[in-house]
Amino acid sequence: MTRTEEFEELRPLLFSIAYRILGSVSEAEDAVQETWLRYEGSSARPLSTRAYLSAVITRLSIDVLRSARLRREEYVGPWFPEPLLADPYEDPERSAELADSLSMAALLLLERLTPLERAVFVLREVFGFGYPEIASAVGRSEAACRQLGVRARRHMEAGRPRFEADRREREELAGRFFEAFREGDVDGLRELLAADVRMIGDSGGKAPQWGRAIAGAGNVSRMLAAIAGPFIRIGGSVEDHEVNGQPGAVFRDRDGNVLNTLALDVLDGRIQTIRSVINPDKLGHVGPVADAWAVVREAKEARLPTD
């Protein structure tokens, strides 16, 4: 097998490691490309290509995450990871576990960890690396990595997100939710929401605050219904799609350009949290990005007195 073939076989794993550490599709793709350049330029042939490449991308991701921390602290409004519509790392036996580790809730929880804790947790708890491999990847002793792992697990378990165990039930509920949204059905939306549901939006100050922080089933259902009518009326569409391993949707303008993504946390037969990413800087990998300001302006103009 050539170096190129070995790398391409491992590319999905490398991207999946980097994305979980960084929470950014674009930065993860950059890290994968840099890993390839280093591998291609190396004269040595590693004993384990998987271990070598995983170590390289982990170190690169840690460095990028450290530099990104300040930018995230200065971010305008709530910060969410860049939405991921599909994880390229396929492992049917662990698909549900891997999907849950991709969720917005899990990635936001990882933000509480230090870069080293985050890397150790991802390698150990998500991908099952042994501590010798992890120690090599992060440049610490095995004992230090075990301590980092213990601290990371403690933080994660304290706030570990819970999801509906049956994925089919989650998807069925999400389907009903988006159908009620398209119809602007306030009562239909309300009955699917938890009493203390929260709807939160990430615009980064670069798009309208559609999906700004709103709490309570009544408030959220009325807000969604108010949005739906004008949006559908001007040709907008809602495409049911898994987002970060959870039920969700991609909103598009009449030309098919991406307006925002929506991800749902479902537990106990109700939607607990709705997270919208409308920052155009975070949507380019999903497809051509809509002019959110223009869409919202047109939707407001299309609003009828009865809306």
C-alpha positions in Angstrom: 0.0 0.0 0.0 1.4 3.4 -0.9 1.6 6.3 1.5 -1.3 8.0 -0.3 -3.4 5.0 0.0 -2.6 4.6 3.7 -3.4 8.2 4.4 -6.7 8.1 2.5 -7.7 5.1 4.4 -7.1 6.9 7.7 -8.4 10.3 6.6 -11.9 9.8 8.0 -10.4 8.9 11.5 -8.0 11.9 11.4 -10.8 14.3 10.5 -13.1 12.9 13.2 -10.3 13.3 15.8 -9.6 16.9 14.8 -13.2 17.9 14.6 -14.0 16.7 18.1 -10.9 18.5 19.5 -11.5 21.7 17.5 -15.3 21.9 16.9 -14.5 23.4 13.5 -14.9 21.7 10.2 -12.6 24.2 8.4 -9.9 23.9 11.0 -10.2 20.1 11.1 -9.8 20.0 7.3 -6.8 22.2 7.5 -5.2 20.0 10.2 -5.8 16.9 8.0 -4.1 18.6 5.1 -1.1 19.7 7.2 -0.9 16.1 8.6 -0.6 14.8 5.0 2.1 17.3 4.1 4.2 16.3 7.1 3.6 12.6 6.4 4.5 13.1 2.7 7.6 15.1 3.6 8.9 12.6 6.1 11.6 10.1 5.0 11.0 7.8 7.9 8.4 5.0 7.6 6.5 4.6 11.0 5.9 1.2 12.5 2.2 2.1 12.9 0.9 4.6 10.4 -2.3 5.0 12.4 -0.5 5.9 15.6 1.9 8.2 13.8 -0.8 10.2 11.9 -3.1 10.3 14.9 -0.3 11.8 17.0 0.5 14.4 14.3 -3.1 15.5 13.9 -3.6 15.6 17.7 -0.6 17.8 18.3 -1.7 20.1 15.4 -5.2 20.3 16.8 -4.0 21.1 20.3 -1.9 24.0 19.0 -4.8 25.4 16.9 -7.2 25.0 19.9 -4.9 27.0 22.2 -4.8 29.8 19.7 -8.6 29.7 19.2 -9.4 30.0 22.8 -9.0 33.8 22.9 -11.0 34.3 19.7 -13.9 32.3 21.3 -13.7 34.3 24.5 -14.2 37.5 22.4 -17.0 35.9 20.2 -20.2 37.9 19.9 -23.1 36.0 21.5 -23.2 32.2 22.1 -20.5 30.2 20.4 -21.5 26.8 18.8 -19.3 24.4 16.9 -19.5 24.5 13.1 -22.4 22.1 12.2 -21.3 18.7 10.8 -23.9 16.9 8.7 -22.1 13.6 8.4 -19.2 12.0 10.3 -16.9 10.3 7.7 -15.6 7.9 10.3 -18.0 4.9 10.0 -18.1 2.2 12.7 -21.5 0.5 12.7 -21.0 -1.2 16.0 -20.4 2.2 17.7 -22.5 4.5 15.5 -24.8 5.7 18.3 -21.9 6.3 20.7 -19.9 8.2 18.0 -23.0 10.2 17.1 -23.6 11.3 20.7 -19.9 12.4 21.0 -20.5 14.6 18.0 -23.6 16.4 19.4 -23.5 20.1 20.0 -24.2 19.5 23.7 -21.1 17.1 24.0 -18.8 19.5 22.0 -19.9 22.4 24.2 -19.1 20.4 27.3 -15.7 19.6 25.9 -15.1 23.4 25.7 -14.8 23.3 29.5 -11.7 21.1 29.3 -8.1 22.3 28.7 -6.7 21.5 25.3 -4.7 18.5 26.7 -7.7 17.2 28.6 -9.8 17.5 25.6 -7.3 15.6 23.4 -6.8 12.8 25.9 -10.6 12.4 26.4 -11.3 12.3 22.7 -8.5 9.7 22.0 -9.3 7.5 24.9 -13.1 7.7 25.5 -14.3 8.2 21.9 -11.7 6.3 19.8 -10.4 3.9 22.3 -6.6 4.6 22.0 -4.3 3.0 24.5 -2.4 5.3 27.0 1.0 4.5 25.3 -0.4 5.9 22.0 -2.0 8.9 23.8 1.2 9.7 25.7 3.1 9.8 22.4 0.4 11.9 20.8 0.3 14.6 23.4 3.9 14.5 24.6 3.2 13.6 28.2 3.9 10.5 30.3 1.4 7.7 30.5 0.8 8.6 34.2 0.2 12.2 33.3 -2.2 11.2 30.6 -4.1 9.0 33.0 -4.5 11.9 35.4 -5.7 14.1 32.5 -8.1 11.4 31.5 -9.5 11.2 35.1 -10.0 15.0 35.3 -11.6 15.1 31.8 -14.0 12.2 32.6 -15.0 13.9 35.9 -15.9 17.2 34.1 -17.7 15.4 31.3 -19.7 13.1 33.6 -20.8 16.0 35.7 -22.6 17.6 32.8 -22.8 14.7 30.3 -25.7 15.3 27.9 -28.5 12.7 27.8 -30.4 11.8 24.7 -33.4 9.7 23.8 -32.1 6.1 23.7 -34.2 5.1 20.7 -32.8 6.9 17.6 -35.9 6.0 15.6 -38.1 7.7 18.2 -35.9 10.8 18.1 -36.1 11.0 14.3 -39.9 10.4 14.4 -40.4 13.2 16.9 -38.1 15.5 14.9 -40.1 14.8 11.7 -43.3 15.8 13.5 -41.6 18.9 14.8 -40.4 20.2 11.4 -43.8 19.4 9.9 -45.5 21.4 12.5 -43.0 24.2 11.9 -43.7 24.2 8.2 -47.4 24.5 8.9 -46.9 27.2 11.5 -48.8 25.1 14.0 -48.3 26.6 17.4 -50.1 23.9 19.3 -48.4 21.1 17.4 -45.0 22.6 18.2 -45.8 23.2 21.8 -46.8 19.6 22.5 -43.4 18.4 21.3 -41.4 20.8 23.4 -40.3 20.3 27.0 -41.8 22.8 29.4 -38.3 24.4 30.0 -37.1 24.1 26.4 -34.4 26.6 25.3 -33.8 27.9 21.8 -30.4 29.5 21.3 -28.8 31.0 18.2 -25.2 31.5 17.1 -24.9 34.4 14.7 -21.5 35.7 15.8 -22.8 39.2 15.2 -22.7 38.5 11.5 -26.4 37.6 10.9 -29.8 38.4 12.3 -30.4 36.9 15.7 -33.0 34.4 14.4 -33.2 31.8 17.1 -31.9 34.1 19.9 -32.1 32.8 23.4 -35.7 32.0 24.2 -37.0 29.8 27.0 -40.3 28.0 27.7 -42.5 25.9 25.5 -45.1 28.7 24.9 -42.5 31.3 24.0 -40.5 29.0 21.7 -43.6 27.6 19.9 -45.0 31.1 19.2 -41.6 32.3 18.0 -41.2 29.4 15.6 -44.7 29.7 14.3 -44.1 33.4 13.7 -41.0 32.7 11.7 -42.4 29.8 9.7 -45.2 31.5 7.8 -43.2 34.4 6.2 -40.2 32.1 5.6 -42.2 29.5 3.7 -44.2 32.2 1.9 -41.0 33.7 0.3 -39.9 30.3 -0.9 -37.7 29.2 2.0 -37.4 25.4 2.6 -36.6 23.2 5.6 -34.6 20.1 4.8 -34.7 17.4 7.5 -31.1 16.4 8.1 -29.1 14.9 10.9 -26.8 17.6 12.4 -23.9 16.6 14.6 -25.4 13.2 15.0 -28.7 14.5 16.3 -32.0 15.2 14.6 -32.0 18.5 12.8 -32.5 20.4 9.6 -30.9 22.7 7.1 -32.9 25.9 6.2 -32.5 27.2 2.7 -33.6 30.3 0.8 -35.6 30.0 -2.5 -32.4 29.5 -4.4 -31.3 26.6 -2.3 -28.6 28.6 -0.4 -28.0 27.7 3.2 -29.5 30.1 5.7 -28.9 28.2 8.9 -28.9 24.8 10.6 -31.0 23.6 13.5 -30.1 20.8 15.9 -32.5 19.3 18.4 -31.7 17.6 21.8 -34.4 15.1 22.5 -35.0 13.4 25.8 -38.1 11.8 27.5 -40.1 12.2 24.3 -39.7 16.0 24.2 -37.3 18.5 22.6 -35.1 20.0 25.3 -32.9 22.3 23.4 -32.9 23.9 19.9 -29.6 25.2 18.6 -29.4 27.3 15.5 -26.2 28.2 13.7 -26.7 31.2 11.3 -23.2 32.7 11.4 -22.3 32.6 7.6 -18.6 32.0 8.5 -19.7 28.6 9.9 -21.8 27.4 7.0 -19.7 27.5 3.9 -18.9 23.8 4.1 -22.6 23.0 4.0 -23.1 24.8 0.7 -23.5 28.2 -0.9 -24.5 30.6 1.9 -27.6 32.8 1.8 -27.7 36.4 2.6 -29.5 36.1 6.0 -30.1 39.8 6.3 -31.9 39.9 3.0 -33.9 36.7 3.8 -35.1 38.1 7.1 -35.9 41.5 5.6 -38.0 39.9 2.9 -39.7 37.6 5.4 -40.7 40.6 7.4 -42.1 42.4 4.4 -44.1 39.2 3.5 -45.6 39.0 7.0 -49.3 39.3 6.9 -51.4 41.1 9.5 -52.7 37.8 10.8 -49.1 36.4 11.4 
